[in-house]
């Protein structure tokens, strides 16, 4: 199929929670022509980790729209009203949603937003001199569209450490993002190792503890982190996930930003205190009247896997190094679940634009405060990113709690007007000294208009 459509103000590439938030806010803007495409057949949010009982780490107000526009019809509360669940939710008295419910809420919005088109892949994007021209592919054929603005929301890809390259393709070694789909491959394993200290690692370990109770399976949780410290969740600590902190972080020199991202792992990579407590409580109850080792579970922090190989007598062999003592250890196991996180990667469709983008020295996007990618002056259209700017916007970049705000910032910028009035100050903490832009003074007004992205 070959057809042309040249009238879009906005083309969204990928439909995860962040571009879905932008679609939900854009849906209420009269006259704005938007199209969002995703090659997947339907919306699913981390389907491999929709473990029974798992809850979100953010409150329900961190939905697609509420922290910007609480009266928007795509809010979570309106989803509850539509599905006649307001009273059950009210009586549940839980601020954090079941993860399965968040996924269902997003699918409801994605299925009803007319601008969202699944089963459609953006294969190439070119700059014509006046607009972006994108080639789209679906089972019906290929066609092209044009848009003045492009927003990348393609999400992240699983990280598989190089130490496990020799085990690639083994059915009993897989990333936690595939956990539910591939959990059945663990049925015959009598020794299972979970690698990674974040929330996914904690949830997989807890799920296995529950599922394999009493069947003789030995479970192991192995992490590079020296401590299984909980995610920072104090009320003032959470102010790192505010627009105020984002403004402060963005104004810092690049080397300082890179250092802070590494140091602040406990703000965005750790496990929740609740999940860690559940693991401890379960192990405690199982060992009443028994030695601690009777739980057939081992937790090993501060240990890196340097090489993973097929075992000489079957199974798998993990060669490990204790980070503090330098002691080497070999772990023999039958299966490994890699809860080793995710990373952002530019989509291949962007390759034709590569020479027009102002990359930093590490090959990353340079991203302005309004989430617009810096480009050469000839590219006058707006190129924006969502969840690809951790290095420029800080720990709030992948956080769902800032998703609606970021979408509103982008919407204000690409329309050139104040579609949404954004707050002047959002935190009690004063992050910046007098030499940096102050909270509640200049930056909020920049977010309420369309600042330049030229460098």
C-alpha positions as CSV (number, residue, x, y, z in Angstrom):
1,X,0.0,0.0,0.0
2,X,1.3,3.5,-0.8
3,X,-0.4,6.5,0.4
4,X,0.6,10.0,1.6
5,X,-0.7,12.1,4.5
6,X,1.1,15.4,5.1
7,X,-0.9,17.0,7.8
8,X,0.3,15.9,11.2
9,X,1.5,18.4,13.8
10,X,3.0,15.5,15.9
11,X,4.2,12.0,15.2
12,X,4.9,9.8,18.2
13,X,7.3,6.9,17.6
14,X,6.5,4.1,20.1
15,X,3.5,3.9,22.5
16,X,4.7,3.2,26.0
17,X,3.3,5.0,29.1
18,X,5.2,8.2,28.3
19,X,4.0,8.7,24.7
20,X,0.6,7.4,25.8
21,X,0.5,10.2,28.3
22,X,1.3,12.7,25.5
23,X,-1.4,11.1,23.3
24,X,-3.9,11.5,26.2
25,X,-3.1,15.1,26.8
26,X,-3.0,15.9,23.0
27,X,-6.4,14.3,22.6
28,X,-7.9,17.3,24.4
29,X,-6.2,20.0,22.3
30,X,-8.6,21.2,19.6
31,X,-7.2,21.2,16.1
32,X,-4.0,19.4,17.0
33,X,-3.3,16.5,14.5
34,X,-1.3,13.8,16.1
35,X,-0.5,10.2,15.3
36,X,1.3,7.6,17.5
37,X,2.6,4.4,16.1
38,X,3.9,1.2,17.6
39,X,4.9,-2.0,15.9
40,X,3.4,-4.2,18.7
41,X,-0.1,-5.4,18.1
42,X,-1.4,-4.0,21.3
43,X,-0.3,-2.0,24.4
44,X,1.4,-4.1,27.1
45,X,3.5,-2.7,29.9
46,X,6.3,-5.1,31.0
47,X,4.1,-8.2,30.5
48,X,6.9,-10.5,31.7
49,X,6.8,-8.9,35.1
50,X,3.0,-8.7,35.8
51,X,3.5,-11.1,38.7
52,X,0.5,-11.8,40.8
53,X,0.5,-9.5,43.9
54,X,3.2,-7.1,42.4
55,X,2.4,-3.4,43.0
56,X,3.5,-0.2,41.4
57,X,6.2,1.8,43.2
58,X,4.4,5.1,42.5
59,X,1.0,6.3,43.7
60,X,-2.0,6.0,41.4
61,X,-1.9,9.8,40.8
62,X,1.2,9.0,38.6
63,X,-1.2,8.1,35.8
64,X,-1.2,9.4,32.3
65,X,-2.6,12.8,33.0
66,X,-3.7,13.6,36.6
67,X,-0.6,15.5,37.8
68,X,-1.2,18.0,35.0
69,X,-4.9,17.7,34.2
70,X,-6.9,15.9,36.9
71,X,-10.2,16.4,35.0
72,X,-8.9,14.8,31.8
73,X,-11.1,11.8,30.7
74,X,-8.1,9.6,30.5
75,X,-7.3,9.8,34.2
76,X,-7.1,6.6,36.3
77,X,-10.1,7.8,38.4
78,X,-12.2,8.1,35.3
79,X,-11.0,4.6,34.3
80,X,-12.3,3.3,37.6
81,X,-15.6,5.1,37.0
82,X,-16.0,3.6,33.5
83,X,-15.3,0.2,34.9
84,X,-17.5,0.6,38.0
85,X,-14.6,0.1,40.3
86,X,-14.6,3.4,42.2
87,X,-16.1,2.0,45.4
88,X,-13.9,-1.2,45.4
89,X,-10.8,1.0,44.9
90,X,-12.0,3.4,47.7
91,X,-12.4,0.5,50.1
92,X,-9.1,-1.1,49.1
93,X,-7.3,1.9,50.7
94,X,-4.1,1.3,48.7
95,X,-2.2,4.3,47.2
96,X,-0.1,2.0,45.0
97,X,-2.0,0.0,42.3
98,X,-1.5,-3.6,41.4
99,X,0.8,-3.7,38.4
100,X,-1.7,-5.7,36.4
101,X,-4.3,-2.9,37.0
102,X,-1.9,-0.2,35.8
103,X,-1.4,-2.3,32.6
104,X,-5.1,-2.7,32.1
105,X,-5.7,1.0,32.6
106,X,-3.1,1.9,30.0
107,X,-4.5,-0.6,27.6
108,X,-8.0,0.9,28.0
109,X,-6.6,4.3,27.1
110,X,-4.5,3.0,24.2
111,X,-7.5,1.1,22.7
112,X,-9.8,4.2,22.9
113,X,-7.4,7.0,21.8
114,X,-8.0,7.5,18.1
115,X,-4.4,8.8,17.5
116,X,-2.8,5.5,18.7
117,X,-2.1,3.0,15.9
118,X,-0.7,-0.4,16.9
119,X,0.7,-2.9,14.5
120,X,2.4,0.0,12.6
121,X,6.2,0.4,12.6
122,X,8.0,3.6,11.8
123,X,10.9,2.2,9.7
124,X,12.6,5.4,8.5
125,X,12.5,9.1,9.2
126,X,13.9,11.8,6.9
127,X,14.0,15.6,7.1
128,X,12.6,17.1,3.9
129,X,13.7,20.7,4.7
130,X,10.2,21.6,6.0
131,X,8.9,18.5,7.8
132,X,9.8,15.0,9.0
133,X,8.8,12.3,6.5
134,X,8.3,8.9,8.1
135,X,7.9,5.6,6.4
136,X,5.3,3.4,8.1
137,X,4.9,-0.4,7.7
138,X,1.9,-2.5,8.7
139,X,0.5,-5.8,7.5
140,X,-1.5,-3.8,4.9
141,X,1.7,-2.4,3.3
142,X,4.0,0.7,3.5
143,X,3.0,4.3,3.3
144,X,4.5,7.7,4.4
145,X,3.3,10.6,6.6
146,X,4.8,14.0,7.3
147,X,4.8,15.8,10.6
148,X,6.3,19.1,11.9
149,X,7.3,17.4,15.2
150,X,8.6,14.0,16.2
151,X,8.5,12.5,19.7
152,X,10.5,9.4,20.4
153,X,9.0,7.2,23.1
154,X,10.4,3.8,22.1
155,X,11.2,2.7,25.6
156,X,14.3,0.8,26.6
157,X,15.8,-2.6,25.8
158,X,17.0,-5.3,28.3
159,X,20.6,-5.3,29.4
160,X,22.3,-8.7,29.2
161,X,25.8,-8.6,30.7
162,X,28.6,-9.6,28.4
163,X,29.7,-12.2,31.1
164,X,26.7,-14.3,30.0
165,X,27.4,-14.2,26.2
166,X,28.5,-17.9,26.2
167,X,25.1,-18.9,27.5
168,X,23.1,-16.9,24.8
169,X,20.1,-18.8,23.5
170,X,19.9,-21.2,26.4
171,X,16.2,-21.7,27.5
172,X,17.2,-21.6,31.2
173,X,19.0,-18.3,30.9
174,X,16.8,-15.3,30.3
175,X,16.1,-11.7,31.2
176,X,13.5,-10.9,33.9
177,X,11.5,-9.0,31.3
178,X,10.5,-12.4,29.9
179,X,9.9,-14.0,33.3
180,X,6.2,-14.9,33.1
181,X,6.5,-16.1,29.5
182,X,9.5,-18.3,30.3
183,X,9.0,-19.3,33.9
184,X,7.9,-22.7,32.7
185,X,11.5,-23.4,31.5
186,X,12.5,-23.4,35.1
187,X,10.3,-26.4,36.0
188,X,13.1,-28.9,35.9
189,X,15.7,-26.8,37.6
190,X,16.7,-27.7,41.1
191,X,19.0,-24.8,41.6
192,X,18.0,-21.3,40.3
193,X,20.0,-18.1,40.5
194,X,18.6,-14.6,40.2
195,X,21.1,-11.9,39.3
196,X,20.4,-8.2,40.0
197,X,19.5,-6.2,43.1
198,X,16.6,-4.0,41.8
199,X,12.9,-4.3,42.1
200,X,12.7,-6.9,39.3
201,X,15.3,-9.1,41.0
202,X,13.5,-8.9,44.3
203,X,10.1,-9.7,42.8
204,X,11.4,-12.7,40.8
205,X,13.2,-14.1,43.9
206,X,10.1,-13.6,46.0
207,X,7.9,-15.3,43.4
208,X,10.2,-18.2,43.2
209,X,10.3,-18.5,47.0
210,X,6.6,-18.8,47.0
211,X,6.2,-21.1,44.0
212,X,9.0,-23.5,44.8
213,X,8.3,-24.0,48.5
214,X,9.0,-27.6,49.6
215,X,10.0,-29.0,46.2
216,X,13.7,-29.2,47.1
217,X,14.8,-26.4,44.8
218,X,17.7,-24.2,46.0
219,X,17.3,-20.5,45.3
220,X,20.0,-17.9,45.1
221,X,19.9,-14.1,44.8
222,X,23.2,-12.7,43.7
223,X,23.9,-9.0,43.3
224,X,26.8,-6.7,42.5
225,X,25.4,-4.1,44.9
226,X,27.1,-4.4,48.3
227,X,23.8,-4.1,50.2
228,X,20.2,-4.8,49.5
229,X,19.3,-1.3,50.4
230,X,15.7,-0.2,49.8
231,X,14.7,2.4,47.4
232,X,14.6,5.9,48.9
233,X,11.0,6.6,49.7
234,X,11.0,9.3,52.3
235,X,8.7,12.3,51.5
236,X,11.6,14.8,51.2
237,X,13.8,12.2,49.3
238,X,11.0,11.9,46.7
239,X,11.5,15.6,45.9
240,X,14.2,14.4,43.6
241,X,11.3,13.3,41.3
242,X,10.0,16.9,40.9
243,X,10.3,19.4,38.1
244,X,12.3,21.5,40.5
245,X,15.0,18.9,40.8
246,X,14.9,18.3,37.0
247,X,15.6,22.0,36.4
248,X,18.5,22.0,38.9
249,X,20.0,18.8,37.5
250,X,19.8,20.0,33.9
251,X,21.7,23.2,34.8
252,X,24.7,21.3,36.1
253,X,27.9,20.5,34.1
254,X,27.8,17.3,32.2
255,X,30.5,15.5,34.3
256,X,28.6,16.4,37.5
257,X,25.4,15.0,36.1
258,X,27.1,11.8,35.1
259,X,28.5,11.3,38.5
260,X,25.2,12.0,40.2
261,X,23.3,9.5,38.1
262,X,25.8,6.8,39.2
263,X,25.7,7.9,42.9
264,X,21.9,8.1,43.1
265,X,21.2,4.4,42.3
266,X,19.1,4.1,45.4
267,X,16.7,6.7,44.1
268,X,15.7,4.7,41.0
269,X,17.3,1.2,40.9
270,X,16.8,-0.3,44.3
271,X,14.0,-2.6,45.5
272,X,11.1,-1.4,47.5
273,X,11.3,-1.8,51.3
274,X,7.9,-3.6,51.2
275,X,9.2,-6.3,48.8
276,X,12.4,-6.8,50.8
277,X,10.3,-7.1,54.0
278,X,8.1,-9.8,52.4
279,X,11.2,-11.8,51.5
280,X,12.5,-11.5,55.0
281,X,9.2,-12.4,56.6
282,X,8.7,-15.4,54.3
283,X,12.2,-16.8,55.2
284,X,11.6,-16.1,58.9
285,X,8.4,-18.1,59.0
286,X,9.8,-21.0,57.0
287,X,12.7,-21.4,59.5
288,X,10.7,-21.4,62.7
289,X,12.2,-24.2,64.8
290,X,14.8,-24.9,62.2
291,X,18.3,-23.7,61.3
292,X,18.4,-20.7,59.1
293,X,19.9,-22.8,56.3
294,X,16.8,-24.9,56.2
295,X,15.1,-22.3,53.9
296,X,17.2,-23.5,51.0
297,X,17.7,-19.9,49.9
298,X,20.9,-17.9,49.7
299,X,21.3,-14.1,49.4
300,X,24.8,-13.0,48.2
301,X,25.4,-9.2,47.8
302,X,28.6,-7.5,46.7
303,X,29.4,-10.3,44.1
304,X,30.0,-9.8,40.4
305,X,29.6,-12.6,37.8
306,X,32.8,-12.3,35.7
307,X,32.1,-15.2,33.4
308,X,29.2,-17.6,32.9
309,X,29.8,-20.9,31.1
310,X,28.2,-24.3,30.4
311,X,29.0,-26.6,33.3
312,X,31.5,-29.5,32.7
313,X,28.9,-32.0,33.9
314,X,25.8,-30.2,32.8
315,X,24.1,-27.2,34.2
316,X,25.7,-23.8,34.3
317,X,28.9,-22.4,36.0
318,X,29.0,-18.8,37.2
319,X,32.5,-17.6,38.0
320,X,32.1,-14.8,40.6
321,X,34.3,-12.3,42.3
322,X,33.5,-10.8,45.8
323,X,34.0,-7.1,45.3
324,X,35.3,-6.3,48.8
325,X,37.6,-9.2,49.6
326,X,38.6,-10.1,46.0
327,X,37.8,-13.7,46.7
328,X,36.8,-15.9,43.7
329,X,33.9,-18.3,43.9
330,X,32.3,-20.7,41.4
331,X,28.5,-21.1,41.6
332,X,27.0,-24.1,39.9
333,X,23.3,-23.7,39.0
334,X,20.7,-25.0,36.6
335,X,19.1,-21.7,35.6
336,X,19.6,-18.0,35.7
337,X,17.1,-15.1,35.6
338,X,18.9,-11.9,34.7
339,X,17.3,-9.0,36.5
340,X,20.0,-6.7,35.1
341,X,17.9,-3.7,34.0
342,X,17.3,-1.8,30.8
343,X,19.0,0.9,28.7
344,X,17.8,3.4,26.2
345,X,18.8,2.9,22.6
346,X,18.0,5.2,19.6
347,X,15.7,3.5,17.2
348,X,17.1,2.4,13.8
349,X,14.4,4.5,12.1
350,X,16.4,7.6,13.2
351,X,19.5,6.6,11.2
352,X,18.8,9.0,8.3
353,X,18.7,11.9,10.8
354,X,22.0,11.0,12.5
355,X,24.1,13.6,10.8
356,X,21.5,16.3,11.8
357,X,21.7,15.6,15.5
358,X,24.1,17.2,17.9
359,X,25.4,14.2,19.8
360,X,27.5,14.5,23.0
361,X,31.0,13.0,23.3
362,X,29.5,9.7,24.5
363,X,27.1,9.4,21.6
364,X,24.1,10.5,23.6
365,X,21.4,13.0,22.7
366,X,22.0,16.6,23.9
367,X,18.6,17.4,25.3
368,X,17.3,20.8,26.2
369,X,15.1,21.5,29.3
370,X,11.9,21.1,27.3
371,X,13.1,17.6,26.1
372,X,13.9,18.8,22.6
373,X,17.0,17.2,21.1
374,X,19.6,19.7,19.9
375,X,20.1,19.5,16.2
376,X,21.8,21.5,13.4
377,X,20.1,24.8,12.5
378,X,18.7,23.4,9.2
379,X,16.5,21.0,11.1
380,X,13.8,23.4,12.2
381,X,11.2,20.8,13.2
382,X,11.0,19.7,16.8
383,X,12.6,16.4,17.7
384,X,11.7,15.4,21.3
385,X,12.6,12.4,23.5
386,X,10.9,10.7,26.4
387,X,12.9,8.4,28.7
388,X,16.1,8.8,26.8
389,X,17.4,11.8,28.8
390,X,18.5,10.3,32.2
391,X,21.9,11.9,31.6
392,X,20.5,15.4,31.1
393,X,17.4,15.4,33.3
394,X,18.3,13.1,36.1
395,X,16.6,10.3,38.0
396,X,13.1,11.5,37.2
397,X,13.5,10.7,33.5
398,X,12.3,7.1,33.7
399,X,9.9,7.8,36.6
400,X,6.1,7.5,35.8
401,X,5.4,10.3,38.3
402,X,6.9,12.9,36.0
403,X,5.4,11.4,32.8
404,X,2.4,13.7,32.6
405,X,4.4,16.8,33.4
406,X,7.0,16.0,30.7
407,X,4.3,15.4,28.2
408,X,2.7,18.8,29.0
409,X,6.1,20.5,28.7
410,X,6.6,18.9,25.2
411,X,3.0,19.8,24.2
412,X,3.5,23.4,25.3
413,X,6.8,23.6,23.4
414,X,5.7,22.1,20.1
415,X,2.4,24.1,19.9
416,X,4.2,27.3,20.8
417,X,1.6,28.2,23.4
418,X,0.6,27.4,27.0
419,X,-1.7,24.5,26.5
420,X,-1.2,23.5,30.2
421,X,-0.3,25.8,33.0
422,X,2.5,24.2,34.9
423,X,3.4,24.9,38.6
424,X,6.0,27.5,39.5
425,X,7.4,25.4,42.4
426,X,6.9,21.7,43.3
427,X,9.3,21.0,46.2
428,X,10.1,22.2,49.6
429,X,13.8,21.5,49.0
430,X,15.9,24.3,47.6
431,X,18.4,22.3,45.4
432,X,20.2,25.2,43.8
433,X,22.5,27.8,45.3
434,X,22.1,31.4,44.4
435,X,24.5,31.0,41.4
436,X,22.1,28.6,39.6
437,X,18.6,29.4,38.4
438,X,16.2,29.6,41.3
439,X,13.0,27.6,41.8
440,X,9.9,29.5,41.1
441,X,11.6,32.3,39.1
442,X,12.7,31.9,35.5
443,X,12.4,28.3,34.6
444,X,8.7,27.7,35.2
445,X,7.9,30.4,32.6
446,X,10.2,28.7,30.2
447,X,8.2,25.6,30.6
448,X,4.9,27.4,30.0
449,X,6.1,28.6,26.6
450,X,8.1,27.3,23.7
451,X,11.8,27.8,24.3
452,X,14.4,27.4,21.6
453,X,16.3,24.1,21.1
454,X,19.0,25.6,18.9
455,X,22.6,25.4,20.0
